[in-house]
Amino acid sequence: MKVAHLILVHTQPHQLNRLIGSLLHPEADFYIHLDKKADIKVFREAITHPSVVFVTKRVDVRWGAYSMVQATLNGFEEILATKIPYGYVNLLSGQDYPLQSPETIHRFLASNPLQQYMEFREVENDWQEAIPRIKKYHLVNFNIPGKFKLEALINTVLPPRLLPQGMVAVGRSQWFTITLEAVRFIITYLKEHPRLVRFFKLTWGVDEIIFQTILYNSPFNATLVNDNLRYIDWSEGKSSPKTLTLKDKEVLKSSTKFFARKFNEATEASILDWLDEEMKQD
């Protein structure tokens, strides 16, 4: 089964090259969306592996904004345009790393060809801290003076927002592994429902909600598996997950997940060295 790895990256070209190297497989291709703020020449020079495509339509990605979604969609479009019959599209960040060998990952996906592996919780019932993202207006996509004061005024005057078509909002982690048919459905659905796009452009942290919500409220619901196959440690209680180190090697070794994040080769290369040795034994 062919797998398209879509990697969103903005820094550390050597670490990206290492990530690609850790996932090399005869049935794997790599699509890189590089943040428009980064120098693509540096990244092109750093990448030594074959089967790598840089997504043509690059986006200036801002944290919490729709630009993260647009970067992903641009990658989806490029993958679909190849007409290569991928079984799965695997969305990664440049700070992810596999916990299993490429052979193990491909074998698992080939034996489960119709599932969507993504984390989803119902916002209203199981992820209530995200309710303000949906109910309130957010101007994160707009670069205008005094936008936070304007945001507060809008939310004071206007009633809470409602998702179009009575959709149920679900989400959590933005990273997932889904089938090419699910990718195609998402692209088509957003093109046919511009009102939904407008809604999500006024949503903060939309990258953690939009894709799960579309599939949850679709015929793909029956194929959803509430597991994104990633190990992510939020124990520090910060807005981003813990950077993993050699101190985490035992929990990583015992994990049944296929990927983990996040890693920083510049400060903690030893954990990546250890993972490389572990995968040789897989």
NUKOL-541759 format. One record per residue: x, y, z of N, C-alpha, C, CB in turn; residue number from 1; residue in one letter. Coordinates in pm, whole numbers, plus 50000, padded with zeros to 5 digits. Glycine has a CB too. Example, Ala and Ser with C-alpha at 12.3 -4.5 7.8 and 13.67 -1.06 7.14 Angstrom:
BEGIN
    n_c1    n_c2    n_c3   ca_c1   ca_c2   ca_c3    c_c1    c_c2    c_c3   cb_c1   cb_c2   cb_c3     k   r
   51319   49431   50780   51230   49550   50780   51320   49670   50780   51131   49553   50905     1   A
   51285   49775   50708   51367   49894   50714   51290   50003   50787   51408   49940   50572     2   S
This chain:
BEGIN
    n_c1    n_c2    n_c3   ca_c1   ca_c2   ca_c3    c_c1    c_c2    c_c3   cb_c1   cb_c2   cb_c3     k   r
   50084   49880   50000   50000   50000   50000   50087   50124   50000   49905   50001   50122     1   M
   50055   50217   49910   50131   50341   49902   50081   50442   50006   50123   50401   49760     2   K
   50175   50511   50067   50145   50610   50170   50207   50743   50132   50195   50564   50309     3   V
   50127   50848   50141   50178   50984   50121   50194   51050   50256   50082   51067   50029     4   A
   50316   51082   50293   50342   51154   50417   50340   51303   50385   50479   51110   50482     5   H
   50245   51374   50444   50238   51519   50429   50296   51582   50556   50090   51567   50404     6   L
   50406   51655   50541   50477   51708   50656   50471   51860   50655   50624   51659   50657     7   I
   50419   51917   50764   50415   52062   50779   50537   52104   50859   50282   52108   50850     8   L
   50616   52195   50804   50743   52229   50866   50773   52377   50850   50857   52144   50807     9   V
   50848   52430   50946   50885   52571   50937   51031   52596   50978   50794   52655   51024    10   H
   51096   52494   51033   51231   52513   51082   51306   52381   51081   51230   52575   51223    11   T
   51436   52386   51110   51523   52270   51126   51523   52174   51006   51483   52195   51250    12   Q
   51582   52218   50896   51585   52134   50775   51657   52000   50794   51652   52208   50664    13   P
   51762   51998   50877   51833   51871   50899   51744   51771   50970   51962   51893   50979    14   H
   51667   51818   51068   51575   51728   51140   51468   51675   51045   51510   51801   51260    15   Q
   51421   51759   50953   51324   51714   50853   51385   51603   50767   51277   51831   50764    16   L
   51508   51623   50723   51574   51522   50641   51587   51390   50717   51713   51570   50595    17   N
   51615   51401   50846   51626   51282   50929   51491   51213   50944   51682   51319   51067    18   R
   51385   51290   50962   51251   51233   50973   51215   51156   50845   51147   51345   50999    19   L
   51241   51218   50730   51213   51150   50603   51292   51020   50594   51246   51242   50484    20   I
   51419   51027   50632   51503   50907   50627   51451   50795   50714   51643   50941   50668    21   G
   51390   50830   50825   51337   50729   50917   51211   50662   50864   51308   50791   51052    22   S
   51148   50723   50763   51022   50671   50707   51037   50617   50565   50916   50779   50709    23   L
   51160   50612   50516   51181   50566   50378   51128   50424   50358   51330   50571   50342    24   L
   51057   50407   50247   50996   50279   50214   50966   50282   50064   50865   50251   50300    25   H
   50974   50169   49996   50945   50169   49852   50806   50222   49817   50959   50030   49798    26   P
   50711   50215   49912   50574   50260   49887   50542   50392   49957   50476   50153   49931    27   E
   50645   50469   49991   50623   50596   50061   50672   50714   49977   50694   50596   50197    28   A
   50590   50818   49971   50629   50946   49911   50612   51055   50016   50544   50977   49784    29   D
   50681   51166   49995   50683   51273   50095   50648   51407   50031   50821   51281   50162    30   F
   50552   51475   50092   50507   51606   50045   50532   51705   50159   50354   51605   50001    31   Y
   50610   51806   50132   50654   51899   50236   50587   52035   50214   50807   51913   50235    32   I
   50508   52078   50313   50462   52217   50311   50555   52296   50401   50310   52230   50357    33   H
   50632   52386   50339   50723   52472   50413   50659   52608   50433   50859   52485   50339    34   L
   50651   52649   50557   50597   52781   50590   50660   52886   50498   50624   52815   50740    35   D
   50577   52974   50446   50623   53074   50350   50730   53166   50408   50506   53157   50303    36   K
   50736   53177   50538   50837   53262   50602   50976   53201   50597   50798   53289   50748    37   K
   50986   53071   50571   51115   53001   50572   51181   53005   50435   51097   52856   50618    38   A
   51312   52991   50432   51390   52992   50309   51390   52852   50247   51537   53040   50336    39   D
   51320   52837   50138   51307   52703   50078   51439   52652   50023   51203   52706   49967    40   I
   51528   52742   49984   51656   52699   49930   51734   52618   50033   51738   52820   49885    41   K
   51732   52663   50156   51804   52593   50263   51747   52452   50281   51794   52671   50397    42   V
   51617   52439   50272   51553   52308   50289   51581   52218   50169   51401   52324   50308    43   F
   51576   52272   50050   51606   52190   49931   51747   52135   49938   51588   52272   49802    44   R
   51840   52216   49986   51980   52173   49995   51998   52066   50103   52070   52292   50025    45   E
   51915   52071   50206   51929   51976   50317   51869   51840   50288   51865   52032   50441    46   A
   51770   51834   50198   51699   51708   50173   51780   51622   50077   51558   51735   50115    47   I
   51819   51505   50124   51903   51416   50043   51828   51294   49992   52023   51371   50123    48   T
   51701   51282   50027   51626   51161   49996   51540   51178   49872   51539   51120   50114    49   H
   51510   51066   49803   51422   51072   49687   51274   51078   49728   51445   50951   49596    50   P
   51188   51086   49629   51043   51082   49650   50994   51195   49740   51002   50948   49710    51   S
   51057   51312   49727   51019   51428   49807   50970   51540   49716   51138   51476   49894    52   V
   50852   51592   49747   50793   51702   49671   50765   51817   49767   50661   51658   49597    53   V
   50808   51937   49730   50772   52055   49809   50641   52111   49755   50885   52162   49804    54   F
   50544   52127   49843   50413   52179   49804   50430   52317   49743   50315   52183   49925    55   V
   50373   52335   49625   50394   52458   49549   50329   52579   49616   50339   52443   49409    56   T
   50204   52565   49657   50131   52678   49717   50162   52683   49866   49976   52664   49692    57   K
   50256   52770   49900   50298   52782   50040   50218   52892   50111   50449   52813   50047    58   R
   50199   52871   50239   50118   52961   50320   50203   53017   50434   49992   52888   50376    59   V
   50180   53143   50468   50239   53203   50587   50156   53155   50706   50242   53362   50578    60   D
   50206   53055   50774   50129   52988   50880   50139   53066   51011   50179   52844   50901    61   V
   50022   53088   51072   50015   53153   51203   49946   53059   51301   49939   53289   51194    62   R
   49999   53053   51421   49948   52961   51523   49802   52992   51555   50033   52969   51651    63   W
   49719   52888   51553   49579   52902   51588   49489   52952   51476   49566   52992   51702    64   G
   49548   52987   51361   49472   53048   51253   49435   52947   51144   49551   53162   51192    65   A
   49348   52988   51054   49305   52903   50943   49421   52872   50848   49190   52969   50866    66   Y
   49527   52950   50855   49642   52928   50767   49700   52788   50784   49750   53032   50793    67   S
   49693   52733   50905   49740   52596   50927   49653   52497   50850   49739   52562   51078    68   M
   49524   52521   50849   49432   52438   50771   49462   52452   50622   49285   52475   50800    69   V
   49483   52577   50578   49508   52600   50436   49636   52533   50390   49515   52750   50407    70   Q
   49738   52533   50474   49862   52463   50440   49836   52314   50420   49967   52485   50550    71   A
   49755   52257   50508   49720   52115   50496   49640   52090   50370   49641   52069   50619    72   T
   49541   52174   50343   49459   52159   50223   49542   52171   50096   49347   52262   50222    73   L
   49638   52262   50096   49725   52276   49978   49806   52150   49955   49819   52397   49995    74   N
   49849   52089   50065   49919   51961   50052   49827   51852   50000   49977   51919   50185    75   G
   49704   51848   50053   49606   51751   50003   49585   51766   49852   49472   51768   50077    76   F
   49569   51890   49809   49544   51917   49666   49660   51867   49581   49522   52069   49642    77   E
   49781   51891   49627   49898   51847   49550   49905   51695   49542   50027   51903   49612    78   E
   49872   51630   49652   49872   51483   49653   49766   51429   49558   49848   51429   49796    79   I
   49645   51485   49564   49537   51439   49476   49569   51464   49330   49407   51508   49512    80   L
   49637   51574   49300   49668   51610   49160   49761   51508   49095   49731   51749   49154    81   A
   49838   51435   49174   49929   51335   49115   49853   51216   49058   50029   51286   49220    82   T
   49729   51195   49109   49647   51079   49071   49712   50945   49109   49620   51081   48922    83   K
   49809   50950   49197   49868   50827   49249   49771   50764   49348   50008   50855   49317    84   I
   49743   50636   49337   49643   50571   49424   49696   50539   49564   49593   50443   49359    85   P
   49723   50643   49641   49769   50621   49778   49659   50555   49860   49813   50753   49843    86   Y
   49699   50469   49951   49603   50412   50044   49575   50509   50158   49653   50278   50099    87   G
   49682   50571   50208   49670   50663   50322   49750   50790   50300   49715   50594   50450    88   Y
   49700   50896   50362   49775   51021   50374   49803   51041   50523   49695   51144   50312    89   V
   49929   51057   50556   49972   51065   50695   50023   51206   50723   50083   50959   50726    90   N
   49951   51280   50807   49986   51419   50836   50080   51426   50956   49859   51502   50863    91   L
   50198   51483   50932   50301   51494   51035   50349   51638   51047   50419   51401   51003    92   L
   50410   51668   51160   50485   51793   51172   50633   51759   51157   50457   51865   51309    93   S
   50713   51861   51136   50857   51839   51122   50923   51796   51252   50922   51963   51073    94   G
   50850   51802   51364   50905   51762   51492   50851   51627   51539   50875   51867   51596    95   Q
   50789   51552   51449   50745   51415   51478   50860   51318   51448   50618   51379   51395    96   D
   50843   51195   51497   50938   51089   51465   50867   50955   51486   51069   51099   51553    97   Y
   50898   50857   51402   50831   50727   51418   50885   50648   51538   50848   50643   51291    98   P
   50795   50568   51596   50832   50477   51703   50844   50333   51652   50731   50485   51817    99   L
   50797   50312   51530   50802   50179   51468   50872   50191   51333   50658   50119   51451   100   Q
   50917   50080   51281   50985   50081   51151   50886   50111   51039   51054   49945   51126   101   S
   50934   50162   50926   50844   50184   50811   50770   50058   50769   50923   50239   50693   102   P
   50839   49944   50777   50775   49818   50739   50656   49786   50829   50877   49703   50744   103   E
   50672   49808   50959   50563   49783   51053   50446   49877   51026   50612   49800   51197   104   T
   50475   50003   51001   50370   50103   50974   50294   50068   50848   50431   50244   50962   105   I
   50365   50038   50741   50299   50005   50614   50219   49876   50625   50402   49994   50501   106   H
   50273   49779   50697   50202   49652   50713   50072   49673   50789   50291   49549   50788   107   R
   50076   49755   50892   49955   49784   50969   49849   49853   50882   49988   49871   51091   108   F
   49890   49954   50809   49794   50029   50727   49738   49941   50615   49859   50154   50668   109   L
   49820   49855   50559   49773   49766   50453   49669   49667   50505   49891   49691   50391   110   A
   49681   49631   50631   49586   49535   50690   49460   49604   50744   49652   49457   50801   111   S
   49461   49737   50742   49344   49816   50787   49317   49925   50684   49369   49879   50931   112   N
   49275   49887   50564   49276   49980   50451   49166   50085   50446   49269   49903   50329   113   P
   49067   50080   50533   48952   50169   50521   48927   50256   50644   48829   50088   50492   114   L
   49020   50260   50737   48998   50331   50863   49055   50473   50858   49060   50254   50979   115   Q
   48996   50559   50942   49047   50696   50960   49099   50706   51103   48935   50805   50930   116   Q
   49229   50726   51119   49289   50730   51251   49310   50876   51293   49424   50653   51253   117   Y
   49219   50924   51375   49226   51062   51421   49160   51074   51558   49159   51157   51320   118   M
   49209   51164   51638   49153   51183   51771   49032   51276   51762   49258   51241   51869   119   E
   48918   51234   51816   48801   51320   51813   48720   51307   51942   48713   51287   51691   120   F
   48688   51422   51998   48600   51430   52115   48488   51528   52082   48679   51475   52244   121   R
   48369   51499   52128   48260   51593   52108   48286   51717   52194   48123   51528   52144   122   E
   48288   51831   52130   48320   51956   52200   48222   51982   52313   48321   52073   52102   123   V
   48094   51967   52287   47992   52000   52386   47997   51909   52509   47855   51992   52323   124   E
   48039   51784   52491   48031   51687   52600   48165   51642   52656   47956   51568   52553   125   N
   48265   51632   52571   48389   51566   52611   48512   51655   52599   48409   51443   52530   126   D
   48495   51775   52543   48608   51867   52524   48557   52009   52543   48674   51849   52382   127   W
   48499   52033   52658   48426   52156   52681   48515   52281   52684   48351   52145   52809   128   Q
   48643   52263   52709   48732   52379   52706   48739   52441   52566   48872   52339   52753   129   E
   48698   52363   52465   48701   52413   52327   48570   52482   52287   48730   52299   52232   130   A
   48471   52482   52374   48342   52544   52339   48357   52690   52294   48247   52537   52459   131   I
   48438   52772   52363   48454   52911   52316   48510   52923   52175   48543   52985   52410   132   P
   48586   52826   52132   48639   52830   51996   48525   52830   51894   48733   52710   51970   133   R
   48421   52752   51926   48308   52736   51834   48204   52847   51855   48242   52599   51853   134   I
   48174   52877   51978   48064   52969   52008   48099   53116   51987   48020   52948   52151   135   K
   48226   53152   52008   48267   53291   51998   48330   53323   51863   48363   53326   52109   136   K
   48332   53451   51831   48398   53498   51709   48545   53526   51741   48328   53627   51653   137   Y
   48632   53479   51652   48776   53499   51670   48833   53564   51543   48848   53364   51700   138   H
   48913   53666   51563   48969   53741   51450   49116   53708   51428   48953   53890   51472   139   L
   49155   53587   51464   49294   53547   51454   49347   53554   51311   49312   53406   51507   140   V
   49258   53543   51211   49301   53545   51071   49315   53687   51016   49202   53469   50986   141   N
   49282   53786   51096   49284   53924   51046   49395   54003   51114   49148   53991   51071   142   F
   49470   54074   51032   49578   54158   51084   49532   54303   51083   49707   54140   50999   143   N
   49453   54339   51184   49397   54473   51192   49423   54530   51331   49245   54471   51161   144   I
   49441   54662   51338   49465   54725   51469   49346   54706   51563   49495   54875   51451   145   P
   49376   54682   51689   49271   54669   51790   49179   54552   51772   49191   54791   51792   146   G
   49228   54445   51709   49136   54334   51678   49084   54262   51802   49207   54233   51589   147   K
   49162   54261   51910   49115   54191   52030   49003   54269   52099   49233   54169   52128   148   F
   49012   54400   52095   48903   54481   52149   48779   54466   52063   48944   54629   52159   149   K
   48801   54462   51932   48688   54442   51840   48626   54305   51861   48735   54458   51694   150   L
   48710   54205   51881   48663   54069   51910   48571   54068   52032   48782   53973   51932   151   E
   48618   54132   52138   48541   54137   52263   48407   54207   52242   48621   54208   52373   152   A
   48408   54314   52163   48284   54388   52136   48187   54302   52056   48314   54519   52059   153   L
   48236   54235   51954   48151   54150   51869   48086   54041   51953   48233   54087   51755   154   I
   48164   53980   52041   48112   53869   52122   48017   53917   52232   48226   53792   52184   155   N
   48024   54045   52264   47929   54102   52360   47795   54130   52294   47986   54230   52421   156   T
   47800   54174   52168   47680   54219   52097   47607   54104   52028   47716   54324   51995   157   V
   47683   54014   51967   47622   53908   51886   47595   53782   51968   47711   53874   51766   158   L
   47496   53705   51929   47467   53579   52000   47574   53474   51970   47328   53525   51959   159   P
   47581   53366   52049   47679   53260   52023   47663   53203   51881   47664   53147   52127   160   P
   47774   53164   51824   47772   53108   51689   47720   52964   51690   47913   53113   51627   161   R
   47666   52923   51578   47618   52786   51559   47681   52729   51433   47463   52781   51550   162   L
   47729   52606   51442   47785   52541   51324   47678   52525   51216   47843   52404   51361   163   L
   47713   52550   51089   47616   52531   50980   47568   52386   50971   47677   52573   50847   164   P
   47452   52367   50913   47391   52236   50888   47371   52153   51015   47476   52158   50791   165   Q
   47371   52218   51131   47352   52144   51255   47461   52042   51283   47222   52076   51253   166   G
   47580   52066   51232   47691   51972   51250   47731   51963   51397   47812   52015   51165   167   M
   47780   51846   51436   47834   51825   51570   47984   51852   51564   47803   51680   51622   168   V
   48031   51943   51648   48173   51976   51650   48252   51873   51729   48195   52116   51709   169   A
   48357   51820   51669   48447   51726   51737   48591   51763   51702   48415   51578   51697   170   V
   48682   51715   51783   48823   51740   51752   48913   51709   51869   48843   51882   51709   171   G
   49038   51740   51852   49142   51740   51954   49277   51757   51886   49139   51609   52040   172   R
   49351   51649   51861   49482   51663   51797   49467   51686   51647   49568   51537   51824   173   S
   49550   51775   51592   49542   51803   51449   49612   51699   51362   49600   51938   51421   174   Q
   49688   51609   51422   49769   51513   51346   49692   51382   51329   49906   51488   51415   175   W
   49694   51327   51208   49611   51209   51181   49664   51132   51062   49467   51250   51157   176   F
   49605   51013   51041   49633   50927   50927   49500   50884   50869   49722   50803   50968   177   T
   49468   50932   50748   49337   50903   50689   49352   50857   50545   49246   51028   50695   178   I
   49248   50794   50494   49254   50740   50358   49249   50852   50254   49139   50643   50335   179   T
   49295   50819   50135   49291   50916   50025   49148   50953   49991   49362   50859   49900   180   L
   49055   50859   50004   48915   50890   49977   48860   50990   50079   48830   50762   49979   181   E
   48902   50981   50203   48860   51078   50303   48918   51215   50271   48904   51034   50444   182   A
   49041   51219   50226   49104   51346   50184   49025   51408   50070   49250   51323   50140   183   V
   48990   51327   49971   48912   51377   49857   48776   51430   49903   48893   51266   49752   184   R
   48714   51360   49995   48583   51404   50047   48596   51540   50115   48526   51299   50146   185   F
   48698   51558   50197   48719   51684   50267   48735   51800   50170   48841   51674   50358   186   I
   48818   51781   50069   48841   51887   49970   48711   51922   49899   48948   51842   49867   187   I
   48639   51821   49855   48513   51845   49784   48411   51913   49873   48456   51714   49730   188   T
   48401   51867   49998   48302   51920   50091   48325   52069   50117   48305   51841   50223   189   Y
   48448   52107   50138   48477   52247   50165   48450   52335   50043   48622   52263   50210   190   L
   48474   52282   49924   48445   52360   49803   48295   52378   49784   48505   52290   49679   191   K
   48219   52279   49827   48074   52285   49810   48002   52356   49925   48018   52146   49795   192   E
   48075   52385   50033   48013   52448   50151   48095   52569   50196   48000   52346   50266   193   H
   48093   52675   50117   48171   52796   50153   48128   52858   50285   48159   52899   50044   194   P
   48002   52838   50324   47956   52892   50451   48032   52829   50567   47804   52869   50468   195   R
   48062   52699   50555   48138   52631   50658   48281   52685   50665   48139   52479   50632   196   L
   48339   52712   50549   48473   52771   50546   48473   52906   50617   48523   52787   50400   197   V
   48373   52988   50590   48364   53119   50655   48352   53103   50807   48244   53199   50601   198   R
   48272   53003   50849   48257   52978   50992   48391   52944   51055   48156   52863   51016   199   F
   48464   52853   50992   48589   52807   51052   48700   52911   51043   48635   52680   50985   200   F
   48688   53006   50953   48787   53114   50947   48771   53212   51064   48776   53190   50815   201   K
   48661   53199   51137   48640   53280   51258   48652   53194   51384   48502   53348   51253   202   L
   48721   53081   51371   48740   52987   51482   48887   52981   51521   48689   52846   51443   203   T
   48915   52990   51649   49054   52979   51694   49091   52830   51707   49075   53053   51831   204   W
   49217   52797   51669   49263   52658   51678   49183   52565   51591   49256   52610   51821   205   G
   49144   52615   51475   49055   52541   51385   49119   52414   51332   49014   52629   51270   206   V
   49252   52409   51324   49320   52291   51272   49294   52168   51357   49469   52317   51263   207   D
   49252   52189   51482   49224   52076   51571   49077   52032   51567   49261   52112   51714   208   E
   48999   52096   51481   48855   52070   51479   48800   52039   51340   48782   52190   51536   209   I
   48843   52111   51239   48775   52111   51110   48772   51974   51043   48840   52209   51019   210   I
   48883   51905   51037   48888   51778   50962   48807   51669   51031   49033   51732   50944   211   F
   48820   51661   51163   48742   51562   51237   48593   51590   51225   48784   51560   51385   212   Q
   48555   51717   51234   48413   51753   51229   48352   51717   51094   48395   51902   51256   213   T
   48424   51743   50987   48372   51710   50854   48349   51560   50841   48468   51759   50744   214   I
   48445   51480   50881   48433   51334   50866   48333   51275   50965   48569   51268   50883   215   L
   48327   51330   51085   48233   51281   51186   48088   51298   51140   48255   51354   51319   216   Y
   48061   51406   51068   47926   51435   51020   47906   51391   50875   47897   51585   51033   217   N
   47970   51282   50838   47965   51235   50700   47951   51084   50698   48092   51279   50624   218   S
   47938   51024   50579   47934   50878   50570   48063   50811   50619   47909   50837   50427   219   P
   48168   50888   50636   48294   50832   50686   48291   50808   50836   48409   50923   50651   220   F
   48185   50851   50903   48175   50836   51047   48199   50693   51091   48040   50883   51094   221   N
   48145   50599   51016   48156   50457   51053   48299   50405   51044   48066   50373   50966   222   A
   48386   50479   50976   48525   50433   50959   48621   50501   51056   48570   50457   50816   223   T
   48570   50592   51139   48656   50667   51230   48703   50580   51346   48583   50790   51283   224   L
   48832   50584   51372   48891   50517   51488   48948   50627   51577   49003   50412   51445   225   V
   48901   50633   51701   48940   50742   51790   49080   50719   51847   48838   50756   51905   226   N
   49176   50718   51755   49317   50696   51790   49398   50752   51674   49349   50542   51816   227   D
   49478   50854   51700   49556   50911   51589   49694   50848   51576   49570   51061   51608   228   N
   49717   50741   51649   49840   50662   51639   49964   50738   51687   49861   50617   51496   229   L
   49942   50848   51763   50053   50931   51809   50066   50930   51961   50034   51074   51760   230   R
   50190   50933   52009   50217   50955   52150   50255   51102   52167   50330   50860   52205   231   Y
   50175   51175   52246   50201   51317   52271   50184   51341   52421   50104   51409   52187   232   I
   50283   51402   52482   50284   51422   52627   50247   51568   52659   50423   51387   52687   233   D
   50126   51584   52718   50079   51717   52756   50094   51742   52906   49932   51734   52715   234   W
   50177   51663   52972   50182   51666   53118   50233   51799   53175   50270   51555   53168   235   S
   50303   51878   53095   50357   52005   53146   50251   52114   53155   50470   52052   53059   236   E
   50134   52088   53097   50025   52183   53106   50046   52311   53028   50001   52218   53246   237   G
   50130   52306   52926   50157   52423   52843   50074   52420   52716   50307   52430   52809   238   K
   50087   52525   52635   50010   52533   52511   50067   52443   52402   50005   52676   52463   239   S
   50186   52392   52423   50246   52295   52330   50295   52176   52410   50362   52360   52247   240   S
   50305   52059   52348   50343   51939   52423   50488   51940   52468   50318   51816   52340   241   P
   50517   51852   52558   50653   51836   52611   50750   51794   52501   50654   51733   52724   242   K
   50870   51850   52503   50976   51804   52414   51036   51678   52475   51086   51915   52391   243   T
   51033   51569   52401   51074   51439   52453   51226   51424   52454   51011   51327   52369   244   L
   51277   51355   52556   51421   51336   52573   51450   51189   52606   51477   51429   52684   245   T
   51575   51160   52631   51612   51023   52669   51543   50978   52798   51763   51013   52686   246   L
   51502   51072   52881   51430   51037   53002   51295   50971   52971   51408   51161   53089   247   K
   51248   50990   52848   51118   50935   52808   51131   50803   52732   51043   51035   52722   248   D
   51252   50749   52723   51272   50635   52634   51192   50511   52676   51418   50600   52629   249   K
   51174   50491   52807   51102   50371   52850   50954   50378   52813   51117   50351   53002   250   E
   50894   50497   52830   50753   50510   52793   50736   50502   52643   50695   50643   52846   251   V
   50833   50551   52568   50828   50540   52423   50845   50394   52379   50936   50629   52358   252   L
   50934   50325   52447   50958   50184   52413   50835   50098   52439   51076   50130   52492   253   K
   50761   50131   52544   50643   50052   52578   50517   50097   52504   50618   50059   52727   254   S
   50527   50208   52435   50410   50260   52364   50374   50173   52244   50436   50404   52318   255   S
   50245   50163   52218   50197   50090   52099   50170   50186   51984   50069   50010   52133   256   T
   50201   50314   52003   50177   50413   51898   50281   50401   51787   50179   50556   51957   257   K
   50252   50463   51675   50341   50456   51559   50430   50579   51546   50261   50439   51433   258   F
   50386   50691   51603   50462   50815   51596   50459   50884   51732   50406   50909   51487   259   F
   50553   50976   51753   50552   51057   51874   50596   51198   51837   50645   50997   51984   260   A
   50557   51292   51924   50602   51430   51912   50595   51493   52051   50514   51510   51808   261   R
   50678   51598   52077   50763   51653   51976   50908   51633   52014   50732   51799   51954   262   K
   50995   51643   51912   51138   51625   51932   51211   51748   51880   51188   51496   51860   263   F
   51332   51770   51937   51415   51882   51893   51558   51831   51878   51408   52002   51995   264   N
   51598   51808   51755   51731   51752   51730   51842   51847   51777   51747   51722   51581   265   E
   51816   51977   51772   51919   52074   51808   51959   52062   51955   51871   52215   51780   266   A
   51865   52023   52040   51894   52016   52184   51890   51874   52240   51797   52101   52259   267   T
   51819   51783   52171   51800   51647   52224   51815   51543   52114   51661   51634   52289   268   E
   51928   51547   52043   51951   51452   51933   51964   51309   51983   52076   51491   51855   269   A
   52005   51291   52108   52031   51156   52159   51905   51070   52160   52087   51164   52299   270   S
   51787   51128   52181   51665   51047   52182   51634   50997   52040   51546   51129   52238   271   I
   51667   51076   51940   51647   51032   51802   51747   50923   51766   51660   51152   51704   272   L
   51870   50937   51815   51971   50832   51793   51922   50700   51854   52108   50873   51853   273   D
   51866   50709   51974   51816   50589   52042   51700   50527   51965   51772   50624   52186   274   W
   51608   50610   51917   51496   50558   51839   51543   50490   51711   51398   50670   51806   275   L
   51643   50547   51646   51697   50485   51525   51750   50345   51555   51809   50573   51464   276   D
   51819   50330   51667   51872   50199   51704   51759   50102   51737   51967   50212   51824   277   E
   51654   50151   51804   51540   50067   51836   51471   50016   51710   51441   50143   51923   278   E
   51459   50103   51610   51390   50063   51487   51470   49961   51407   51361   50185   51401   279   M
   51599   49961   51423   51682   49861   51354   51648   49721   51404   51833   49891   51375   280   K
   51601   49713   51530   51568   49585   51589   51423   49542   51564   51594   49590   51738   281   Q
   51346   49632   51502   51202   49604   51480   51187   49499   51369   51125   49734   51442   282   D
